[in-house]
Amino acid sequence: AVLVVDFGAQYAQLIARRVREARVYSEIVPSTMPVAEMLAKNPKAIILSGGPSSVYAEGAPTVDRALFEAGVPVFGMCYGFQLMATTLGGTVDNTGSREYGRTVLHVSKTGSTLFEGTPAEQQVWMSHGDACSAAPEGFTVTGSTDVVPVAAFENDEKKLYGVQHHPEVLHSTHGQQVLEHFLYRGAGIEPTWTTGNVIEEQVAAIREQVGGSRAICGLSGGVDSAVAAALVQKAIGSQLTCVYVDHGLMRKGETEQVEKDFVAATGVQLKVVDAQERFLAALAGVSDPEQKRKIIGREFIRVFEQAQAEIIAEAGPGEPVEFLVQGTLYPDVVESGGGSGTANIKSHHNVGGLPEDLEFSLVEPLRQLFKDEVRMVGQELGLPEEIVQRQPFPGPGLGIRIVGDITRERLDLLREADAIAREELTAAGLDRDIWQCPVVLLADVRSVGVQGDGRTYGHPIVLRPVSSEDAMTADWTRMPYDVLAKISTRITNEVSDVNRVVLDVTSKPPGTIEWE
Ligand code: XMP
């Protein structure tokens, strides 16, 4: 693998994805990992990410010089570049002036591994305070900007490379090419990583892990659990039983879709458990988002344990059901603090919210993958388009889209509003433009309205259409006004107790996509 050393910003994930887009497998490691441990992973190359610190800030993350002396090719970006410069004896000045945003990079292509075949002047994305003024000995300066004399350097002999800018962001117009030059030419890596490999590897790993035992998989109707189930089904066939928990927090028609489409596509054994009462009871009176998430996560596992008992009872004695398949993705792992030292932003119900007395061993075949990669795997496995291209829907479902405590009435109301929004978005052909559009009920808020000739005092519904590449960052979607108008009119007309529809115009960050 190529290791991406995470210096604490959100860039590391993006870099890891770009490396994989170059068909090279990558993994993120925290910058606190000792160099010996990184090297023990036998990395084909190491990339040092950007980060929020100045190399001169107190407690700023550093890197052991040994990293550059192990003969492993290294590419430093932004903070990683400056760290490389200072560690190897170059000069980084604490200039106090910041360079932020689109910048023109002047590159010298003679003798450059990184910039060959790219324009002499190219747009790059910068975000830094300190600036490198002298490259370490043995390095050739191959890039500069009007502000920074040394904005890129290379040492082909030692296979060490660095750029001040962020090649991983799309605003750096030749960023992907520069990254690929590092990987293919600098580090001599062959682009062989494909979703086909992932399937083969995972099928083998699942067989090895599960052996003759049996597994159950929770299906949510979403892409992740569907692909995870299909992968496991491919590996162990009838040793797998899928369980669909109808927790009552699903959207309209969702249960039917799982029962019909997914089973038709995979032929998997499916058990549907009606746990609506149980979830409602466990959630009664709870309005704190983290508490809701923890309760839903816990109840999920409890229901699986019950399903396990039933499956065993139905099948009679034989191989035990020891494994639980989950569609955990790489961003879930990283965001829950499991992938690096990054902060715990939300406990995703399938990672951080797991109870400690878990009775299953987990099978998580998508743990290393990003969403778009999961879709490719799903496609390759022959799942239908409607499932593979489905927009994301959170595991805790509508439970985290009701601001306030959860009741059956509120769920029914939100389900109606959500169904209208989805119907109109699909009718307007916007499904592919919009990453997802949470519909949120502000159950604790009321506002005055007028309808017919009477005063109303109802709840607002929030529309949260977002555009995103990976849900790590997102922007609110500039949707046509007439579609918004239609949704608003229909919701206020058709959903009782809702007299106002509002649009969320917050990007992520600072807002998360979901409200809770
Ligand atoms: P946030 O709200 O963190 O959401 O910006 C990012 C993406 O993750 C989805 N999401 C979840 N998915 N279990 C899931 O499977 C969860 O607990 C969960 N919480 C949020 C959200 O819909 C968005 O796509």
Residues whose N, C-alpha, C, O or C-beta is under 5 A from the ligand:
A	BS01	XMP	S347 H348 H349 P392 F393 P394 G395 P396 A471 T512 I513 E514
